[in-house]
């Protein structure tokens, strides 16, 4: 593990981060990240895209009923 001698970082935080990197990302977490990214990428002041709208479109793309 990289040790930075100029900053103090909570040891518990470092442990949790290390565990998270070993665990990886679940399919559900990856899906949630994808939806969040799409919502933030296509929404603007004039167009409000909701997570449910994105979920429905992703279902359609995968041939599932929305």
PyMOL Python script that loads the backbone (N, CA, C, O; Angstrom):
from pymol import cmd

cmd.read_pdbstr("""\
ATOM      1  N   UNK A   1       0.855  -1.187   0.000  1.00  0.00           N
ATOM      2  CA  UNK A   1       0.000   0.000   0.000  1.00  0.00           C
ATOM      3  C   UNK A   1       0.892   1.238   0.000  1.00  0.00           C
ATOM      4  O   UNK A   1       1.919   1.274   0.677  1.00  0.00           O
ATOM      5  N   UNK A   2       0.497   2.233  -0.753  1.00  0.00           N
ATOM      6  CA  UNK A   2       1.222   3.495  -0.846  1.00  0.00           C
ATOM      7  C   UNK A   2       1.033   4.287   0.445  1.00  0.00           C
ATOM      8  O   UNK A   2      -0.098   4.490   0.885  1.00  0.00           O
ATOM      9  N   UNK A   3       2.112   4.729   1.045  1.00  0.00           N
ATOM     10  CA  UNK A   3       2.032   5.541   2.255  1.00  0.00           C
ATOM     11  C   UNK A   3       2.455   6.964   1.938  1.00  0.00           C
ATOM     12  O   UNK A   3       3.553   7.200   1.432  1.00  0.00           O
ATOM     13  N   UNK A   4       1.593   7.890   2.233  1.00  0.00           N
ATOM     14  CA  UNK A   4       1.879   9.303   2.026  1.00  0.00           C
ATOM     15  C   UNK A   4       2.243   9.883   3.378  1.00  0.00           C
ATOM     16  O   UNK A   4       1.407   9.925   4.281  1.00  0.00           O
ATOM     17  N   UNK A   5       3.458  10.323   3.527  1.00  0.00           N
ATOM     18  CA  UNK A   5       3.925  10.818   4.818  1.00  0.00           C
ATOM     19  C   UNK A   5       3.543  12.268   5.080  1.00  0.00           C
ATOM     20  O   UNK A   5       3.778  12.770   6.179  1.00  0.00           O
ATOM     21  N   UNK A   6       2.959  12.954   4.099  1.00  0.00           N
ATOM     22  CA  UNK A   6       2.597  14.361   4.307  1.00  0.00           C
ATOM     23  C   UNK A   6       1.129  14.540   4.673  1.00  0.00           C
ATOM     24  O   UNK A   6       0.719  15.644   5.031  1.00  0.00           O
ATOM     25  N   UNK A   7       0.323  13.471   4.591  1.00  0.00           N
ATOM     26  CA  UNK A   7      -1.096  13.564   4.918  1.00  0.00           C
ATOM     27  C   UNK A   7      -1.473  12.429   5.856  1.00  0.00           C
ATOM     28  O   UNK A   7      -0.908  11.337   5.795  1.00  0.00           O
ATOM     29  N   UNK A   8      -2.436  12.704   6.722  1.00  0.00           N
ATOM     30  CA  UNK A   8      -2.959  11.665   7.598  1.00  0.00           C
ATOM     31  C   UNK A   8      -4.316  11.235   7.069  1.00  0.00           C
ATOM     32  O   UNK A   8      -5.227  12.050   6.929  1.00  0.00           O
ATOM     33  N   UNK A   9      -4.441   9.960   6.780  1.00  0.00           N
ATOM     34  CA  UNK A   9      -5.699   9.417   6.277  1.00  0.00           C
ATOM     35  C   UNK A   9      -6.204   8.389   7.271  1.00  0.00           C
ATOM     36  O   UNK A   9      -5.435   7.591   7.806  1.00  0.00           O
ATOM     37  N   UNK A  10      -7.498   8.419   7.509  1.00  0.00           N
ATOM     38  CA  UNK A  10      -8.115   7.490   8.437  1.00  0.00           C
ATOM     39  C   UNK A  10      -7.806   6.053   8.027  1.00  0.00           C
ATOM     40  O   UNK A  10      -8.075   5.654   6.894  1.00  0.00           O
ATOM     41  N   UNK A  11      -7.246   5.286   8.941  1.00  0.00           N
ATOM     42  CA  UNK A  11      -6.858   3.906   8.656  1.00  0.00           C
ATOM     43  C   UNK A  11      -8.081   3.068   8.295  1.00  0.00           C
ATOM     44  O   UNK A  11      -8.006   2.206   7.419  1.00  0.00           O
ATOM     45  N   UNK A  12      -9.202   3.316   8.962  1.00  0.00           N
ATOM     46  CA  UNK A  12     -10.431   2.582   8.655  1.00  0.00           C
ATOM     47  C   UNK A  12     -10.895   2.841   7.232  1.00  0.00           C
ATOM     48  O   UNK A  12     -11.352   1.924   6.551  1.00  0.00           O
ATOM     49  N   UNK A  13     -10.780   4.086   6.778  1.00  0.00           N
ATOM     50  CA  UNK A  13     -11.153   4.428   5.407  1.00  0.00           C
ATOM     51  C   UNK A  13     -10.256   3.692   4.420  1.00  0.00           C
ATOM     52  O   UNK A  13     -10.744   3.128   3.441  1.00  0.00           O
ATOM     53  N   UNK A  14      -8.972   3.693   4.664  1.00  0.00           N
ATOM     54  CA  UNK A  14      -8.042   2.993   3.782  1.00  0.00           C
ATOM     55  C   UNK A  14      -8.361   1.498   3.728  1.00  0.00           C
ATOM     56  O   UNK A  14      -8.284   0.886   2.662  1.00  0.00           O
ATOM     57  N   UNK A  15      -8.713   0.920   4.852  1.00  0.00           N
ATOM     58  CA  UNK A  15      -9.055  -0.504   4.903  1.00  0.00           C
ATOM     59  C   UNK A  15     -10.307  -0.777   4.080  1.00  0.00           C
ATOM     60  O   UNK A  15     -10.342  -1.726   3.297  1.00  0.00           O
ATOM     61  N   UNK A  16     -11.344   0.059   4.254  1.00  0.00           N
ATOM     62  CA  UNK A  16     -12.589  -0.125   3.499  1.00  0.00           C
ATOM     63  C   UNK A  16     -12.370   0.055   1.998  1.00  0.00           C
ATOM     64  O   UNK A  16     -12.943  -0.681   1.195  1.00  0.00           O
ATOM     65  N   UNK A  17     -11.548   1.023   1.619  1.00  0.00           N
ATOM     66  CA  UNK A  17     -11.240   1.218   0.198  1.00  0.00           C
ATOM     67  C   UNK A  17     -10.504   0.012  -0.376  1.00  0.00           C
ATOM     68  O   UNK A  17     -10.794  -0.434  -1.486  1.00  0.00           O
ATOM     69  N   UNK A  18      -9.566  -0.500   0.376  1.00  0.00           N
ATOM     70  CA  UNK A  18      -8.815  -1.664  -0.061  1.00  0.00           C
ATOM     71  C   UNK A  18      -9.730  -2.877  -0.221  1.00  0.00           C
ATOM     72  O   UNK A  18      -9.617  -3.613  -1.201  1.00  0.00           O
ATOM     73  N   UNK A  19     -10.631  -3.088   0.733  1.00  0.00           N
ATOM     74  CA  UNK A  19     -11.582  -4.196   0.651  1.00  0.00           C
ATOM     75  C   UNK A  19     -12.504  -4.037  -0.562  1.00  0.00           C
ATOM     76  O   UNK A  19     -12.814  -5.012  -1.247  1.00  0.00           O
ATOM     77  N   UNK A  20     -12.929  -2.822  -0.814  1.00  0.00           N
ATOM     78  CA  UNK A  20     -13.830  -2.569  -1.943  1.00  0.00           C
ATOM     79  C   UNK A  20     -13.154  -2.876  -3.274  1.00  0.00           C
ATOM     80  O   UNK A  20     -13.793  -3.395  -4.189  1.00  0.00           O
ATOM     81  N   UNK A  21     -11.881  -2.563  -3.386  1.00  0.00           N
ATOM     82  CA  UNK A  21     -11.190  -2.844  -4.647  1.00  0.00           C
ATOM     83  C   UNK A  21     -11.012  -4.339  -4.858  1.00  0.00           C
ATOM     84  O   UNK A  21     -11.040  -4.812  -5.995  1.00  0.00           O
ATOM     85  N   UNK A  22     -10.832  -5.083  -3.782  1.00  0.00           N
ATOM     86  CA  UNK A  22     -10.708  -6.544  -3.907  1.00  0.00           C
ATOM     87  C   UNK A  22     -12.057  -7.185  -4.226  1.00  0.00           C
ATOM     88  O   UNK A  22     -12.118  -8.173  -4.959  1.00  0.00           O
ATOM     89  N   UNK A  23     -13.132  -6.629  -3.682  1.00  0.00           N
ATOM     90  CA  UNK A  23     -14.465  -7.200  -3.861  1.00  0.00           C
ATOM     91  C   UNK A  23     -14.952  -7.023  -5.287  1.00  0.00           C
ATOM     92  O   UNK A  23     -15.604  -7.913  -5.834  1.00  0.00           O
ATOM     93  N   UNK A  24     -14.646  -5.898  -5.891  1.00  0.00           N
ATOM     94  CA  UNK A  24     -15.131  -5.631  -7.241  1.00  0.00           C
ATOM     95  C   UNK A  24     -16.528  -5.042  -7.206  1.00  0.00           C
ATOM     96  O   UNK A  24     -17.039  -4.667  -6.151  1.00  0.00           O
ATOM     97  N   UNK A  25     -17.132  -4.969  -8.375  1.00  0.00           N
ATOM     98  CA  UNK A  25     -18.441  -4.340  -8.528  1.00  0.00           C
ATOM     99  C   UNK A  25     -19.449  -5.416  -8.926  1.00  0.00           C
ATOM    100  O   UNK A  25     -19.188  -6.225  -9.816  1.00  0.00           O
ATOM    101  N   UNK A  26     -20.595  -5.415  -8.261  1.00  0.00           N
ATOM    102  CA  UNK A  26     -21.639  -6.371  -8.624  1.00  0.00           C
ATOM    103  C   UNK A  26     -22.361  -5.890  -9.877  1.00  0.00           C
ATOM    104  O   UNK A  26     -22.245  -4.730 -10.272  1.00  0.00           O
ATOM    105  N   UNK A  27     -23.103  -6.798 -10.491  1.00  0.00           N
ATOM    106  CA  UNK A  27     -23.883  -6.439 -11.678  1.00  0.00           C
ATOM    107  C   UNK A  27     -24.900  -5.358 -11.341  1.00  0.00           C
ATOM    108  O   UNK A  27     -25.131  -4.452 -12.143  1.00  0.00           O
ATOM    109  N   UNK A  28     -25.506  -5.445 -10.166  1.00  0.00           N
ATOM    110  CA  UNK A  28     -26.501  -4.442  -9.758  1.00  0.00           C
ATOM    111  C   UNK A  28     -25.848  -3.074  -9.560  1.00  0.00           C
ATOM    112  O   UNK A  28     -26.416  -2.053  -9.947  1.00  0.00           O
ATOM    113  N   UNK A  29     -24.663  -3.052  -8.961  1.00  0.00           N
ATOM    114  CA  UNK A  29     -23.951  -1.787  -8.768  1.00  0.00           C
ATOM    115  C   UNK A  29     -23.545  -1.182 -10.104  1.00  0.00           C
ATOM    116  O   UNK A  29     -23.659   0.028 -10.304  1.00  0.00           O
ATOM    117  N   UNK A  30     -23.079  -2.013 -11.004  1.00  0.00           N
ATOM    118  CA  UNK A  30     -22.688  -1.533 -12.330  1.00  0.00           C
ATOM    119  C   UNK A  30     -23.892  -0.966 -13.078  1.00  0.00           C
ATOM    120  O   UNK A  30     -23.788   0.066 -13.741  1.00  0.00           O
ATOM    121  N   UNK A  31     -25.022  -1.639 -12.970  1.00  0.00           N
ATOM    122  CA  UNK A  31     -26.241  -1.154 -13.621  1.00  0.00           C
ATOM    123  C   UNK A  31     -26.657   0.206 -13.044  1.00  0.00           C
ATOM    124  O   UNK A  31     -27.003   1.122 -13.790  1.00  0.00           O
ATOM    125  N   UNK A  32     -26.619   0.328 -11.721  1.00  0.00           N
ATOM    126  CA  UNK A  32     -26.982   1.591 -11.075  1.00  0.00           C
ATOM    127  C   UNK A  32     -26.047   2.716 -11.512  1.00  0.00           C
ATOM    128  O   UNK A  32     -26.491   3.844 -11.725  1.00  0.00           O
ATOM    129  N   UNK A  33     -24.761   2.414 -11.645  1.00  0.00           N
ATOM    130  CA  UNK A  33     -23.801   3.414 -12.118  1.00  0.00           C
ATOM    131  C   UNK A  33     -24.104   3.816 -13.559  1.00  0.00           C
ATOM    132  O   UNK A  33     -24.015   4.992 -13.912  1.00  0.00           O
ATOM    133  N   UNK A  34     -24.459   2.841 -14.383  1.00  0.00           N
ATOM    134  CA  UNK A  34     -24.784   3.116 -15.784  1.00  0.00           C
ATOM    135  C   UNK A  34     -25.985   4.040 -15.879  1.00  0.00           C
ATOM    136  O   UNK A  34     -25.966   5.014 -16.631  1.00  0.00           O
ATOM    137  N   UNK A  35     -27.039   3.737 -15.112  1.00  0.00           N
ATOM    138  CA  UNK A  35     -28.247   4.566 -15.128  1.00  0.00           C
ATOM    139  C   UNK A  35     -27.916   5.979 -14.655  1.00  0.00           C
ATOM    140  O   UNK A  35     -28.333   6.956 -15.278  1.00  0.00           O
ATOM    141  N   UNK A  36     -27.181   6.090 -13.577  1.00  0.00           N
ATOM    142  CA  UNK A  36     -26.811   7.398 -13.044  1.00  0.00           C
ATOM    143  C   UNK A  36     -26.007   8.201 -14.062  1.00  0.00           C
ATOM    144  O   UNK A  36     -26.239   9.397 -14.235  1.00  0.00           O
ATOM    145  N   UNK A  37     -25.070   7.551 -14.730  1.00  0.00           N
ATOM    146  CA  UNK A  37     -24.257   8.228 -15.739  1.00  0.00           C
ATOM    147  C   UNK A  37     -25.122   8.738 -16.878  1.00  0.00           C
ATOM    148  O   UNK A  37     -24.974   9.881 -17.311  1.00  0.00           O
ATOM    149  N   UNK A  38     -26.027   7.893 -17.364  1.00  0.00           N
ATOM    150  CA  UNK A  38     -26.887   8.296 -18.482  1.00  0.00           C
ATOM    151  C   UNK A  38     -27.768   9.473 -18.089  1.00  0.00           C
ATOM    152  O   UNK A  38     -27.913  10.425 -18.855  1.00  0.00           O
ATOM    153  N   UNK A  39     -28.354   9.412 -16.902  1.00  0.00           N
ATOM    154  CA  UNK A  39     -29.211  10.510 -16.439  1.00  0.00           C
ATOM    155  C   UNK A  39     -28.420  11.815 -16.409  1.00  0.00           C
ATOM    156  O   UNK A  39     -28.893  12.840 -16.899  1.00  0.00           O
ATOM    157  N   UNK A  40     -27.237  11.780 -15.847  1.00  0.00           N
ATOM    158  CA  UNK A  40     -26.453  13.015 -15.737  1.00  0.00           C
ATOM    159  C   UNK A  40     -25.930  13.481 -17.092  1.00  0.00           C
ATOM    160  O   UNK A  40     -25.734  14.679 -17.300  1.00  0.00           O
ATOM    161  N   UNK A  41     -25.703  12.549 -18.012  1.00  0.00           N
ATOM    162  CA  UNK A  41     -25.157  12.913 -19.320  1.00  0.00           C
ATOM    163  C   UNK A  41     -26.197  13.543 -20.241  1.00  0.00           C
ATOM    164  O   UNK A  41     -25.859  14.393 -21.064  1.00  0.00           O
ATOM    165  N   UNK A  42     -27.457  13.135 -20.111  1.00  0.00           N
ATOM    166  CA  UNK A  42     -28.456  13.617 -21.062  1.00  0.00           C
ATOM    167  C   UNK A  42     -29.434  14.638 -20.479  1.00  0.00           C
ATOM    168  O   UNK A  42     -30.169  15.279 -21.230  1.00  0.00           O
ATOM    169  N   UNK A  43     -29.456  14.798 -19.167  1.00  0.00           N
ATOM    170  CA  UNK A  43     -30.337  15.799 -18.570  1.00  0.00           C
ATOM    171  C   UNK A  43     -29.679  17.167 -18.629  1.00  0.00           C
ATOM    172  O   UNK A  43     -28.465  17.298 -18.469  1.00  0.00           O
ATOM    173  N   UNK A  44     -30.490  18.171 -18.858  1.00  0.00           N
ATOM    174  CA  UNK A  44     -30.010  19.544 -18.775  1.00  0.00           C
ATOM    175  C   UNK A  44     -31.151  20.409 -18.244  1.00  0.00           C
ATOM    176  O   UNK A  44     -32.165  19.891 -17.777  1.00  0.00           O
ATOM    177  N   UNK A  45     -30.982  21.704 -18.318  1.00  0.00           N
ATOM    178  CA  UNK A  45     -31.992  22.608 -17.771  1.00  0.00           C
ATOM    179  C   UNK A  45     -33.336  22.495 -18.491  1.00  0.00           C
ATOM    180  O   UNK A  45     -34.385  22.719 -17.885  1.00  0.00           O
ATOM    181  N   UNK A  46     -33.309  22.153 -19.763  1.00  0.00           N
ATOM    182  CA  UNK A  46     -34.540  22.077 -20.549  1.00  0.00           C
ATOM    183  C   UNK A  46     -35.118  20.667 -20.591  1.00  0.00           C
ATOM    184  O   UNK A  46     -36.327  20.495 -20.751  1.00  0.00           O
ATOM    185  N   UNK A  47     -34.267  19.667 -20.450  1.00  0.00           N
ATOM    186  CA  UNK A  47     -34.701  18.283 -20.583  1.00  0.00           C
ATOM    187  C   UNK A  47     -34.413  17.538 -19.289  1.00  0.00           C
ATOM    188  O   UNK A  47     -33.256  17.374 -18.901  1.00  0.00           O
ATOM    189  N   UNK A  48     -35.463  17.091 -18.628  1.00  0.00           N
ATOM    190  CA  UNK A  48     -35.295  16.355 -17.384  1.00  0.00           C
ATOM    191  C   UNK A  48     -35.510  14.870 -17.651  1.00  0.00           C
ATOM    192  O   UNK A  48     -36.624  14.437 -17.945  1.00  0.00           O
ATOM    193  N   UNK A  49     -34.446  14.106 -17.546  1.00  0.00           N
ATOM    194  CA  UNK A  49     -34.491  12.665 -17.720  1.00  0.00           C
ATOM    195  C   UNK A  49     -34.430  12.036 -16.331  1.00  0.00           C
ATOM    196  O   UNK A  49     -33.559  12.373 -15.529  1.00  0.00           O
ATOM    197  N   UNK A  50     -35.346  11.135 -16.053  1.00  0.00           N
ATOM    198  CA  UNK A  50     -35.385  10.476 -14.744  1.00  0.00           C
ATOM    199  C   UNK A  50     -34.731   9.096 -14.830  1.00  0.00           C
ATOM    200  O   UNK A  50     -34.625   8.524 -15.915  1.00  0.00           O
ATOM    201  N   UNK A  51     -34.300   8.572 -13.706  1.00  0.00           N
ATOM    202  CA  UNK A  51     -33.764   7.211 -13.718  1.00  0.00           C
ATOM    203  C   UNK A  51     -34.777   6.189 -14.247  1.00  0.00           C
ATOM    204  O   UNK A  51     -34.394   5.238 -14.928  1.00  0.00           O
ATOM    205  N   UNK A  52     -36.052   6.377 -13.941  1.00  0.00           N
ATOM    206  CA  UNK A  52     -37.065   5.450 -14.435  1.00  0.00           C
ATOM    207  C   UNK A  52     -37.170   5.505 -15.957  1.00  0.00           C
ATOM    208  O   UNK A  52     -37.365   4.471 -16.596  1.00  0.00           O
ATOM    209  N   UNK A  53     -37.045   6.673 -16.535  1.00  0.00           N
ATOM    210  CA  UNK A  53     -37.059   6.802 -17.990  1.00  0.00           C
ATOM    211  C   UNK A  53     -35.888   6.036 -18.601  1.00  0.00           C
ATOM    212  O   UNK A  53     -36.047   5.349 -19.610  1.00  0.00           O
ATOM    213  N   UNK A  54     -34.731   6.155 -17.995  1.00  0.00           N
ATOM    214  CA  UNK A  54     -33.548   5.448 -18.486  1.00  0.00           C
ATOM    215  C   UNK A  54     -33.751   3.941 -18.340  1.00  0.00           C
ATOM    216  O   UNK A  54     -33.437   3.180 -19.256  1.00  0.00           O
ATOM    217  N   UNK A  55     -34.273   3.511 -17.194  1.00  0.00           N
ATOM    218  CA  UNK A  55     -34.537   2.079 -16.977  1.00  0.00           C
ATOM    219  C   UNK A  55     -35.460   1.540 -18.068  1.00  0.00           C
ATOM    220  O   UNK A  55     -35.216   0.465 -18.616  1.00  0.00           O
ATOM    221  N   UNK A  56     -36.515   2.282 -18.381  1.00  0.00           N
ATOM    222  CA  UNK A  56     -37.453   1.841 -19.412  1.00  0.00           C
ATOM    223  C   UNK A  56     -36.781   1.718 -20.774  1.00  0.00           C
ATOM    224  O   UNK A  56     -37.017   0.748 -21.495  1.00  0.00           O
ATOM    225  N   UNK A  57     -35.955   2.681 -21.131  1.00  0.00           N
ATOM    226  CA  UNK A  57     -35.270   2.634 -22.429  1.00  0.00           C
ATOM    227  C   UNK A  57     -34.251   1.492 -22.480  1.00  0.00           C
ATOM    228  O   UNK A  57     -34.100   0.843 -23.515  1.00  0.00           O
ATOM    229  N   UNK A  58     -33.559   1.247 -21.381  1.00  0.00           N
ATOM    230  CA  UNK A  58     -32.609   0.136 -21.354  1.00  0.00           C
ATOM    231  C   UNK A  58     -33.330  -1.195 -21.515  1.00  0.00           C
ATOM    232  O   UNK A  58     -32.836  -2.095 -22.195  1.00  0.00           O
ATOM    233  N   UNK A  59     -34.497  -1.322 -20.892  1.00  0.00           N
ATOM    234  CA  UNK A  59     -35.297  -2.551 -21.043  1.00  0.00           C
ATOM    235  C   UNK A  59     -35.680  -2.740 -22.500  1.00  0.00           C
ATOM    236  O   UNK A  59     -35.582  -3.845 -23.032  1.00  0.00           O
ATOM    237  N   UNK A  60     -36.118  -1.664 -23.151  1.00  0.00           N
ATOM    238  CA  UNK A  60     -36.495  -1.745 -24.569  1.00  0.00           C
ATOM    239  C   UNK A  60     -35.313  -2.184 -25.429  1.00  0.00           C
ATOM    240  O   UNK A  60     -35.458  -3.009 -26.331  1.00  0.00           O
ATOM    241  N   UNK A  61     -34.132  -1.616 -25.135  1.00  0.00           N
ATOM    242  CA  UNK A  61     -32.938  -1.972 -25.894  1.00  0.00           C
ATOM    243  C   UNK A  61     -32.578  -3.446 -25.749  1.00  0.00           C
ATOM    244  O   UNK A  61     -32.011  -4.052 -26.659  1.00  0.00           O
ATOM    245  N   UNK A  62     -32.913  -4.010 -24.598  1.00  0.00           N
ATOM    246  CA  UNK A  62     -32.616  -5.422 -24.344  1.00  0.00           C
ATOM    247  C   UNK A  62     -33.784  -6.338 -24.681  1.00  0.00           C
ATOM    248  O   UNK A  62     -33.758  -7.527 -24.361  1.00  0.00           O
ATOM    249  N   UNK A  63     -34.819  -5.781 -25.332  1.00  0.00           N
ATOM    250  CA  UNK A  63     -35.944  -6.589 -25.761  1.00  0.00           C
ATOM    251  C   UNK A  63     -36.901  -6.988 -24.664  1.00  0.00           C
ATOM    252  O   UNK A  63     -37.671  -7.936 -24.821  1.00  0.00           O
ATOM    253  N   UNK A  64     -36.862  -6.265 -23.541  1.00  0.00           N
ATOM    254  CA  UNK A  64     -37.748  -6.547 -22.419  1.00  0.00           C
ATOM    255  C   UNK A  64     -38.902  -5.556 -22.436  1.00  0.00           C
ATOM    256  O   UNK A  64     -38.760  -4.448 -22.952  1.00  0.00           O
ATOM    257  N   UNK A  65     -40.048  -5.946 -21.875  1.00  0.00           N
ATOM    258  CA  UNK A  65     -41.153  -4.980 -21.788  1.00  0.00           C
ATOM    259  C   UNK A  65     -40.808  -3.873 -20.799  1.00  0.00           C
ATOM    260  O   UNK A  65     -40.269  -4.134 -19.724  1.00  0.00           O
ATOM    261  N   UNK A  66     -41.123  -2.640 -21.169  1.00  0.00           N
ATOM    262  CA  UNK A  66     -40.776  -1.492 -20.318  1.00  0.00           C
ATOM    263  C   UNK A  66     -41.800  -1.220 -19.268  1.00  0.00           C
ATOM    264  O   UNK A  66     -41.644  -0.287 -18.480  1.00  0.00           O
TER     265      UNK A  66
END
""", "prot")
cmd.dss("prot")
cmd.show_as("cartoon", "prot")
cmd.util.cbc("prot")
cmd.orient("prot")
